[in-house]
Amino acid sequence: MELLTISKAAKKLGVHPNSLRNWEKQGLIKPVRSPGGQRRYSMDELNRLLQSGQLTDSQEAVVLYARVSTKKQADAGNLNRQLERLRQYVIESHYRVVAEFTDVASGLNQKRHGLTNVLKLAERGEYKKLIIEYPDRLARFGYSYIERHLRYCGVEIVAIAEKEPEDAQSELVRDLLAIVTSFSARLYSARGGKKVRQGFRGLIAEASQSEKTEEQQEEAD
């Protein structure tokens, strides 16, 4: 009997591998385990699931999107924990995951690979809800434009938390300083422009030092 890996089984069903994990938790499908503990699926089991009528259109197709600003945050596990919270929400809501996308970039970055894929799938009509943790994970500015575009594509944004946690404030400060610095750079050749630019560089340095001090205090505690 041929056994398929979770990725091949998901491809056969036209779903994301997370859907199979969710269905297993709901008792809809029972994989077998390889000697190494990996999930394996038989075609008989997949056909049984399809013919059972248990997979209906009531399971809305969704996409998960998570973002952190720096590699340091990603290495600390912040990105993975954010994804896990989104996955738990999906399980509790009985949604069907089409894809998961992530970015390690500023919320001001308009060329994020993950966000680009979110928009592409929406434009192709492949899902109905975009699940994020809170609005600023999707975009620091211009959120309403993205929301409007997704709504035009028939996609609703679902933010499972209404506001950022307190430890995200330093990220907001960095983004705001980046904006001001960008505009001040345009004044570089104008009278006093160089002084303005140097002043904001000093503010960025102070913000970075303040963040390092807070991290050191947390480690000491």
Residue frames relative to the residue before (quaternion, step in Angstrom):
aa qw qx qy qz dx dy dz
M 1.0000 0.0000 0.0000 0.0000 0.00 0.00 0.00
E 0.3761 -0.7386 0.5180 0.2115 3.55 -0.77 1.08
L 0.1365 -0.7786 0.6100 0.0548 3.53 -0.95 0.97
L 0.2636 -0.7869 0.5454 0.1178 3.56 -0.88 0.99
T 0.4974 -0.6099 0.5175 0.3359 3.55 -1.17 0.59
I 0.6732 -0.5020 0.3449 0.4193 3.58 -1.23 0.31
S 0.6511 0.5156 -0.3302 0.4486 3.60 1.00 -0.74
K 0.6753 0.4778 -0.2979 0.4763 3.60 0.99 -0.81
A 0.6327 0.5235 -0.3319 0.4643 3.57 1.05 -0.74
A 0.6433 0.5169 -0.3184 0.4665 3.58 1.00 -0.84
K 0.6395 0.5252 -0.3213 0.4605 3.57 1.03 -0.81
K 0.6267 0.5425 -0.3305 0.4514 3.58 1.03 -0.78
L 0.7334 0.4135 -0.2199 0.4927 3.56 1.02 -0.87
G 0.4214 -0.7190 0.4566 0.3116 3.57 1.27 -0.29
V 0.5860 0.5524 -0.3766 0.4579 3.59 1.09 0.72
H 0.5856 -0.5393 0.4594 0.3940 3.55 -1.36 0.04
P 0.6193 -0.5638 0.3890 0.3838 3.65 -1.04 0.64
N 0.6048 0.5695 -0.3612 0.4236 3.59 1.09 -0.63
S 0.5717 0.5821 -0.3866 0.4299 3.58 1.15 -0.54
L 0.6491 0.5097 -0.3170 0.4674 3.59 0.99 -0.81
R 0.6340 0.5173 -0.3316 0.4695 3.58 1.01 -0.76
N 0.6621 0.5056 -0.3009 0.4643 3.56 0.98 -0.89
W 0.6583 0.5086 -0.3096 0.4605 3.60 0.96 -0.85
E 0.6058 0.5457 -0.3527 0.4591 3.57 1.11 -0.65
K 0.6633 0.5005 -0.3007 0.4681 3.58 0.97 -0.87
Q 0.6879 0.4617 -0.2712 0.4900 3.57 1.15 -0.65
G 0.5018 -0.6816 0.4034 0.3477 3.58 1.31 -0.06
L 0.4488 0.7092 -0.4436 0.3143 3.58 1.22 0.34
I 0.7991 0.1029 -0.0419 0.5908 3.58 1.14 -0.55
K 0.1807 -0.7946 0.5742 0.0789 3.56 -1.07 0.76
P 0.1691 -0.7923 0.5786 0.0937 3.59 -0.32 1.21
V 0.3821 -0.6499 0.5819 0.3051 3.52 -1.32 0.20
R 0.3836 -0.7272 0.5230 0.2247 3.57 -1.22 0.43
S 0.4226 -0.6771 0.5430 0.2609 3.54 -1.04 0.86
P 0.6940 -0.4526 0.3326 0.4504 3.63 -1.21 0.19
G 0.6989 0.4514 -0.2651 0.4873 3.57 1.17 -0.58
G 0.5945 -0.6109 0.3477 0.3904 3.58 1.30 0.15
Q 0.4921 0.6649 -0.4330 0.3581 3.61 1.24 0.15
R 0.5135 -0.6411 0.4776 0.3117 3.57 -1.15 0.69
R 0.0129 -0.7709 0.6369 -0.0011 3.55 -1.09 0.81
Y 0.1718 -0.8051 0.5656 0.0496 3.58 -0.98 0.88
S 0.3142 -0.7330 0.5723 0.1909 3.56 -0.97 0.88
M 0.5878 -0.5713 0.4345 0.3733 3.56 -1.19 0.53
D 0.5910 0.5696 -0.3669 0.4378 3.59 1.09 -0.64
E 0.6723 0.4923 -0.2940 0.4683 3.58 0.97 -0.88
L 0.6476 0.5100 -0.3188 0.4679 3.58 1.00 -0.79
N 0.6597 0.4982 -0.3074 0.4712 3.59 0.97 -0.85
R 0.6166 0.5467 -0.3401 0.4531 3.58 1.04 -0.78
L 0.6537 0.5175 -0.3047 0.4606 3.55 0.99 -0.91
L 0.6722 0.5029 -0.3009 0.4523 3.57 0.91 -0.89
Q 0.7212 0.4560 -0.2403 0.4629 3.56 0.98 -0.88
S 0.5630 0.6388 -0.3759 0.3657 3.57 1.22 -0.37
G 0.3761 -0.7374 0.4797 0.2911 3.56 1.18 -0.54
Q 0.4601 0.7013 -0.4371 0.3246 3.58 1.26 0.18
L 0.6750 0.4321 -0.2869 0.5248 3.56 1.21 -0.44
T 0.0508 0.8283 -0.5501 0.0937 3.54 -0.16 1.27
D 0.6740 -0.4942 0.3666 0.4088 3.53 -1.30 0.17
S 0.5103 0.6500 -0.4272 0.3668 3.58 1.24 -0.19
Q 0.6099 0.4969 -0.3558 0.5046 3.57 1.24 -0.32
E 0.2412 -0.8139 0.5132 0.1267 3.55 -0.07 1.28
A 0.4430 -0.6799 0.5241 0.2583 3.53 -1.08 0.83
V 0.0091 -0.8112 0.5832 -0.0417 3.57 -0.82 1.02
V 0.2435 -0.7184 0.6294 0.1688 3.52 -1.37 0.36
L 0.2719 -0.7488 0.5835 0.1576 3.57 -1.05 0.81
Y 0.0140 -0.7922 0.6101 0.0040 3.58 -1.02 0.82
A 0.0074 0.7892 -0.6123 0.0469 3.55 -0.84 1.05
R 0.0214 -0.8082 0.5884 -0.0120 3.57 -1.11 0.67
V 0.0291 -0.7273 0.6828 0.0631 3.51 -1.26 0.63
S 0.5631 -0.6613 0.3918 0.3034 3.56 -1.15 0.57
T 0.8231 0.1896 -0.0625 0.5316 3.58 0.99 -0.78
K 0.6129 -0.5430 0.4317 0.3783 3.53 -1.30 0.45
K 0.5838 0.5856 -0.3616 0.4306 3.56 1.13 -0.68
Q 0.6583 0.4978 -0.3002 0.4782 3.58 0.99 -0.86
A 0.6460 0.5142 -0.3189 0.4653 3.57 1.02 -0.82
D 0.6668 0.5088 -0.2965 0.4567 3.58 0.94 -0.92
A 0.6533 0.5131 -0.3029 0.4671 3.58 1.18 -0.61
G 0.5808 -0.6211 0.3556 0.3879 3.59 1.29 -0.03
N 0.4042 0.7433 -0.4616 0.2666 3.60 1.25 0.02
L 0.6588 0.5163 -0.3132 0.4487 3.57 0.99 -0.84
N 0.6676 0.5022 -0.2983 0.4616 3.58 0.93 -0.89
R 0.6526 0.5057 -0.3179 0.4661 3.59 0.99 -0.81
Q 0.6153 0.5394 -0.3398 0.4637 3.57 1.06 -0.73
L 0.6572 0.5051 -0.3026 0.4705 3.58 0.96 -0.88
E 0.6437 0.5331 -0.3268 0.4412 3.58 0.94 -0.84
R 0.6405 0.5116 -0.3285 0.4691 3.59 1.01 -0.75
L 0.6398 0.5110 -0.3204 0.4763 3.59 1.04 -0.76
R 0.6519 0.5194 -0.3124 0.4556 3.59 0.97 -0.86
Q 0.6437 0.5208 -0.3228 0.4585 3.56 0.99 -0.81
Y 0.6275 0.5322 -0.3291 0.4634 3.56 1.03 -0.78
V 0.6501 0.5259 -0.3061 0.4551 3.57 0.99 -0.90
I 0.6374 0.5293 -0.3228 0.4575 3.57 0.98 -0.87
E 0.6920 0.4818 -0.2732 0.4630 3.56 0.89 -0.97
S 0.7155 0.4372 -0.2435 0.4875 3.59 1.14 -0.66
H 0.3700 -0.7629 0.4571 0.2685 3.60 1.34 -0.09
Y 0.3251 0.7260 -0.5315 0.2911 3.55 0.90 0.96
R 0.3792 -0.6896 0.5631 0.2522 3.55 -1.32 0.27
V 0.3043 -0.7809 0.5229 0.1553 3.59 -0.58 1.17
V 0.2621 -0.7671 0.5719 0.1254 3.55 -0.75 1.11
A 0.7858 -0.1521 0.1416 0.5826 3.58 0.96 -0.87
E 0.2341 -0.7273 0.6244 0.1627 3.53 -1.35 0.36
F 0.0317 -0.7959 0.6046 0.0022 3.57 -0.90 0.92
T 0.0734 -0.7920 0.6058 0.0192 3.55 -1.10 0.76
D 0.1019 -0.7627 0.6327 0.0863 3.53 -1.32 0.38
V 0.1592 -0.7107 0.6717 0.1355 3.52 -1.25 0.60
A 0.4547 0.6524 -0.4490 0.4074 3.54 0.17 1.34
S 0.6276 -0.5286 0.4174 0.3905 3.54 -1.27 0.34
G 0.5493 -0.6131 0.4610 0.3314 3.53 -1.17 0.58
L 0.6088 0.5435 -0.3451 0.4636 3.57 1.31 -0.17
N 0.5466 0.6370 -0.3832 0.3854 3.55 1.27 -0.40
Q 0.2281 -0.8118 0.5274 0.1036 3.59 -0.56 1.16
K 0.6849 0.4654 -0.2759 0.4881 3.60 1.29 -0.07
R 0.2459 0.7863 -0.5267 0.2093 3.56 1.02 0.80
H 0.4873 -0.6897 0.4590 0.2760 3.56 -0.82 1.05
G 0.6679 0.5119 -0.3060 0.4453 3.58 0.91 -0.92
L 0.6634 0.5004 -0.3023 0.4670 3.57 0.92 -0.90
T 0.6074 0.5570 -0.3451 0.4492 3.58 1.05 -0.76
N 0.6759 0.4885 -0.2890 0.4702 3.58 0.97 -0.87
V 0.5788 0.5727 -0.3600 0.4554 3.58 1.12 -0.70
L 0.7007 0.4649 -0.2661 0.4712 3.57 0.89 -0.96
K 0.6332 0.5442 -0.3387 0.4339 3.59 0.98 -0.79
L 0.6818 0.4802 -0.2942 0.4669 3.57 0.87 -0.93
A 0.6203 0.5358 -0.3410 0.4603 3.58 1.08 -0.70
E 0.6711 0.5041 -0.2956 0.4563 3.56 0.96 -0.88
R 0.6812 0.4486 -0.2852 0.5034 3.58 1.20 -0.48
G 0.4759 -0.7131 0.4098 0.3116 3.58 1.30 0.07
E 0.3835 0.7753 -0.4353 0.2496 3.59 1.14 0.58
Y 0.7998 0.1149 -0.0967 0.5811 3.62 1.22 -0.08
K 0.4230 -0.7353 0.4900 0.2008 3.54 -1.30 0.42
K 0.7918 0.1702 -0.0952 0.5787 3.59 1.18 -0.49
L 0.2141 -0.7313 0.6324 0.1395 3.54 -1.14 0.76
I 0.1728 -0.8074 0.5604 0.0647 3.57 -0.58 1.18
I 0.0527 0.7797 -0.6188 0.0791 3.57 -0.72 1.14
E 0.5785 -0.5956 0.4065 0.3814 3.59 -1.18 0.30
Y 0.7545 -0.1898 0.1162 0.6175 3.58 0.94 -0.87
P 0.7366 -0.4926 0.2345 0.3998 3.62 -1.13 0.64
D 0.6838 0.5078 -0.3101 0.4223 3.61 0.87 -0.86
R 0.5366 0.5913 -0.4262 0.4253 3.61 1.20 -0.19
L 0.6650 0.4875 -0.2936 0.4836 3.58 1.12 -0.63
A 0.7744 -0.1916 0.1560 0.5824 3.59 0.87 -0.93
R 0.4455 -0.6837 0.5104 0.2712 3.55 -0.99 0.85
F 0.7747 0.0227 -0.0018 0.6319 3.57 1.06 -0.84
G 0.7494 0.3726 -0.2795 0.4706 3.56 -1.14 0.56
Y 0.2815 0.7873 -0.5025 0.2200 3.57 1.24 0.37
S 0.6606 0.5338 -0.3175 0.4217 3.58 0.91 -0.90
Y 0.6294 0.5306 -0.3416 0.4536 3.59 1.11 -0.63
I 0.6471 0.4993 -0.3122 0.4843 3.57 1.01 -0.84
E 0.6382 0.5329 -0.3199 0.4544 3.56 0.98 -0.88
R 0.6579 0.5095 -0.3103 0.4597 3.58 0.95 -0.87
H 0.6574 0.5130 -0.3122 0.4551 3.58 0.95 -0.87
L 0.6666 0.4949 -0.3007 0.4693 3.57 0.95 -0.89
R 0.6280 0.5276 -0.3386 0.4612 3.57 1.01 -0.75
Y 0.6215 0.5335 -0.3315 0.4681 3.58 1.07 -0.75
C 0.6859 0.4580 -0.2659 0.4991 3.58 1.16 -0.68
G 0.5599 -0.6291 0.3756 0.3869 3.58 1.29 0.02
V 0.5659 0.5963 -0.3748 0.4287 3.57 1.26 0.42
E 0.2340 -0.7566 0.5996 0.1155 3.54 -0.99 0.94
I 0.3190 -0.7266 0.5741 0.2018 3.58 -0.99 0.84
V 0.0892 -0.7819 0.6162 0.0312 3.56 -0.89 0.98
A 0.1086 -0.7775 0.6185 0.0333 3.57 -0.57 1.21
I 0.3071 -0.7999 0.4876 0.1678 3.59 -0.48 1.16
A 0.7351 0.2212 -0.1903 0.6120 3.59 1.31 -0.14
E 0.4536 -0.7380 0.4341 0.2472 3.57 -0.85 0.91
K 0.8191 0.0765 -0.0344 0.5674 3.61 1.04 -0.59
E 0.6247 -0.5635 0.3990 0.3649 3.52 -1.28 0.45
P 0.5222 -0.5969 0.4891 0.3630 3.58 -1.18 0.47
E 0.6798 -0.5211 0.3278 0.3985 3.57 -1.20 0.46
D 0.6678 0.5235 -0.3181 0.4228 3.61 1.00 -0.73
A 0.5906 0.5696 -0.3751 0.4314 3.60 1.27 -0.01
Q 0.4610 0.7118 -0.4363 0.3007 3.59 1.26 -0.12
S 0.6214 0.5434 -0.3528 0.4406 3.60 1.04 -0.70
E 0.6084 0.5440 -0.3444 0.4640 3.59 1.13 -0.65
L 0.6345 0.5248 -0.3227 0.4668 3.57 1.02 -0.81
V 0.6315 0.5329 -0.3294 0.4568 3.59 0.98 -0.85
R 0.6576 0.5105 -0.3155 0.4555 3.59 0.90 -0.91
D 0.6642 0.5072 -0.3100 0.4533 3.58 0.94 -0.86
L 0.6586 0.5064 -0.3114 0.4614 3.58 0.96 -0.85
L 0.6561 0.4994 -0.3084 0.4743 3.57 0.99 -0.81
A 0.6145 0.5475 -0.3434 0.4525 3.57 1.09 -0.69
I 0.6387 0.5219 -0.3210 0.4654 3.57 1.04 -0.79
V 0.6820 0.4889 -0.2878 0.4615 3.55 0.84 -1.01
T 0.6410 0.5278 -0.3205 0.4559 3.57 0.99 -0.83
S 0.6308 0.5435 -0.3296 0.4450 3.56 1.03 -0.83
F 0.6883 0.4642 -0.2833 0.4801 3.57 0.95 -0.89
S 0.6478 0.5210 -0.3305 0.4469 3.57 1.00 -0.76
A 0.5791 0.5890 -0.3724 0.4232 3.58 1.16 -0.58
R 0.6231 0.5460 -0.3379 0.4465 3.57 1.13 -0.64
L 0.6639 0.4918 -0.2925 0.4814 3.55 1.25 -0.42
Y 0.3524 0.7943 -0.4544 0.1961 3.55 1.33 -0.08
S 0.7454 0.3827 -0.2230 0.4983 3.57 0.92 -0.85
A 0.5859 0.5718 -0.3741 0.4356 3.57 1.29 -0.18
R 0.6688 -0.5026 0.3612 0.4118 3.56 -1.23 0.37
G 0.8315 0.1593 -0.1468 0.5116 3.55 -0.76 1.04
G 0.4510 0.7193 -0.4404 0.2920 3.58 1.23 -0.14
K 0.6450 0.5314 -0.3264 0.4416 3.57 0.95 -0.87
K 0.6463 0.5224 -0.3176 0.4566 3.57 0.98 -0.81
V 0.6333 0.5267 -0.3248 0.4647 3.58 1.00 -0.83
R 0.6642 0.5155 -0.3027 0.4489 3.54 0.92 -0.96
Q 0.6619 0.5045 -0.3053 0.4628 3.58 0.93 -0.87
G 0.6277 0.5513 -0.3328 0.4374 3.54 1.07 -0.76
F 0.6971 0.4552 -0.2771 0.4796 3.57 0.92 -0.83
R 0.5674 0.5599 -0.3902 0.4607 3.58 1.14 -0.48
G 0.6369 0.5290 -0.3187 0.4615 3.54 1.07 -0.79
L 0.6432 0.5234 -0.3207 0.4576 3.59 1.02 -0.80
I 0.6392 0.5182 -0.3232 0.4673 3.57 1.01 -0.80
A 0.6445 0.5186 -0.3177 0.4635 3.56 0.99 -0.86
E 0.6509 0.5129 -0.3132 0.4639 3.59 0.98 -0.83
A 0.6484 0.5176 -0.3178 0.4591 3.59 0.99 -0.84
S 0.6510 0.5116 -0.3126 0.4656 3.57 1.00 -0.84
Q 0.6624 0.5029 -0.3061 0.4633 3.57 0.97 -0.84
S 0.6276 0.5379 -0.3281 0.4572 3.55 1.06 -0.78
E 0.6466 0.5188 -0.3133 0.4633 3.58 1.01 -0.86
K 0.6423 0.5211 -0.3215 0.4610 3.60 1.00 -0.84
T 0.6435 0.5282 -0.3178 0.4537 3.57 1.01 -0.85
E 0.6456 0.5157 -0.3162 0.4661 3.60 1.00 -0.84
E 0.6519 0.5140 -0.3189 0.4573 3.57 0.99 -0.83
Q 0.6475 0.5197 -0.3102 0.4631 3.57 1.01 -0.84
Q 0.6470 0.5159 -0.3135 0.4657 3.58 1.04 -0.79
E 0.6398 0.5250 -0.3162 0.4638 3.57 1.05 -0.82
E 0.6520 0.5087 -0.3075 0.4708 3.57 1.03 -0.84
A 0.6494 0.5198 -0.3157 0.4565 3.57 1.06 -0.79
D 0.6403 0.5191 -0.3182 0.4683 3.58 1.11 -0.73
